[in-house]
């Protein structure tokens, strides 16, 4: 009996079909759309601009000048990030009220509304519908980009949190790759197809809406926040078909007992709580660093770099698809090695390699070696997708207990989208002010600083429970005593020992503060 429990705890039976199915389904219908929407406007850019111009001619009798047309298109692209920032601010409220899975199911309506606006924009002759549709799909991505890793992080056993936590980042890369393939001129990269191209986001969401409601809610949410032990046991049976769930429920209860309240902490409360001060600093650094690493500027200017390298213009679209394939491969490498290597090596190695490649781009531009700059672009994309693309979302779940996790994701998501929006506006000016070549040294500095921070400050969280991770930060936060000794009065659910999946006896235990 002891040998069976040991082998189970080591993860030989941890990855069930249910866990794998819900990870793929949640990522396919949510995370993949984020990647798709990032890349979908690149291929039909000229067709969308032509539609804008034609519409204004029909309305006013005159077209738009180049500056105004560029402004209209810039708003179309950037409004997605604005929607994402709005969505990220809603995460805490939604996951507390509807749960993790419940939130993902309910927000599917946003995709159908946004997809309809974009798909019928040409029929109604309304450029405004494209902008509104992009904003609505941005709100959906802003919510799902935080909720999906939160959901998967809570349903996963501790030895598989890294693997399942990086599945969404793979699907983000897949979304970019699919948009690049469909955007080829031979497929949907034609003038008559761009409304369909923009509105295809509804198809993955339709599958998610049909199947995801049949899966259980997060067991941690059910036990710690809803206090529904029977639903928790049912959910764990679904996800842990061959594992003794008693130990996992006791670990959840330990986390519950270490909290001063089962009530969700607000963002203000999170920022004021000195017991999580360094955890908050960590998610601020890694989430801002993820966007300010230069990856968005690289994605935005990939075509220009390839053109400068002498690649024929008709071949650039196929070269770009090749970079998308590299993203997917790099994402898979990170996903399948994180449980062996850990979070720190992927983060430190990814940011360090990106920094080296950013310095390489500067040198290649100075010495007019364009093929080296192409190799550095590919290196930056690969380094990003191996670790920095997904690990920040994963460790946001791991560094905080149940009561603080929604607020942490709200802060991380808001900073992520704000940084994304900022780099899109600042980079062109930075490129002009620094004559192009030296602007990548700014990204080199950011990548190096984040890698150093992770090396000196962030501990390894692999195979650690949420309580153990919090205790690892206790000394740095100045919380040398057990947190429970400083907490007030709270109710804790006690679960009697079970024989297999036998009967459950509940009792409430009131723990008073000793003064």
Secondary structure, DSSP 8 states (H G I E B T S, - for coil): -HHHHHHHHTTTTTS-HHHHHHHHHHIIIIIHHHHHHHHHHHHTHHHHHHHHHHHHHHHHSS---HHHHHHHHHHHHHHHHHHHHHHHHTHHHHHHHH-HHHHHHHTHHHHHHHHHHHHTHHHHT-HHHHHHHHHHHHHHHHHHHHHHHHHHHHHS-GGGHHHHHTHHHHHHHHHHHHHHHHTSTTTT-SGGGHHHHHHTHHHHHHHHHHHGGGS---HHIIIIIT--HHHHHHHHHHH-TTS--HHHHHHHHHHHHTSS-SS---HHHHHH-GGGHHHHHHHHHHHHHHHHTTHHHHHHHHHHHHHHTT--HHHHHHHHHHHHHHHHHHHHHHHHHHHHH-HHHHHHHHHHHHHHHHHHHHHHHHTT-HHHHHHHHHHHHHHIIIIITTHHHHHHHHTS-HHHHHHHHHHHHHHHHHHHHHHHHHHHHHHHHTTTTTHHHHHHHHHHHHHHHHHHH----TT--HHHHHHHHHTTTT--S-GGGG---EEEEEE---STT----EEEEEE----
